[in-house]
Structure formats: structure tokens, C-alpha cells
Amino acid sequence: MIKTVSTVAMASLMALAMSGVAQAQNKTLQRATSGQPAAIQGAMTQSQARKACQTEMKGARESKASINTKMKLCIDQKMQGNS
């Protein structure tokens, strides 16, 4: 009797753990695929363009206003597919 109850309890715990993993994978996939895909070949999404421009601008010794202006132009160009 105790063996049967413990077997059923173990099976239910395993099923619960597996469903939690599946839900976590679903959430990760939804985050990765959320947002609009880039329609033009070579174009980036806004977040991709921002990251790329930030790496390009890293270490620039200019005023914040100048860097912000260049960042906006850079992001616009990358989102349109103009690298």
C-alpha cells in the first residue's frame, strides 16, 4: 500500500516538474519571437540596431547630445537595412 502511494506521488511530482519546464520553454520562446520581424533583408529590429550602435559608439569622446543624435541616425539606418 505504501509502495503504491509513494509511486503515485513520485509520478505526479515528475509530471508537475515536466510541465514547469515546458512552460518555461514556452515563455522563453515567446520572448525571443515577440516584436515585429525585420521585413527588409539586412534590416534589424530596433533592439538589435540599438545594441549594434551602442557597441559602435562605445568609447566615443563627444558630448551626450552629439552621441544621442548619432545614435538616432545609426538606429534608423540599421532598421532600414543600411549598415
C-alpha positions, 0 to 999 in steps of 0.5 A: 500500500505504501509502495503504491502511494509513494509511486503515485506521488513520485509520478505526479511530482515528475509530471508537475516538474515536466510541465514547469519546464515546458512552460518555461520553454514556452515563455522563453520562446515567446520572448525571443519571437515577440516584436515585429520581424525585420521585413527588409533583408539586412534590416534589424529590429530596433533592439538589435540596431540599438545594441549594434550602435551602442557597441559602435559608439562605445568609447566615443569622446563627444558630448551626450547630445552629439552621441544621442543624435548619432545614435538616432541616425545609426538606429534608423539606418540599421532598421532600414537595412543600411549598415 
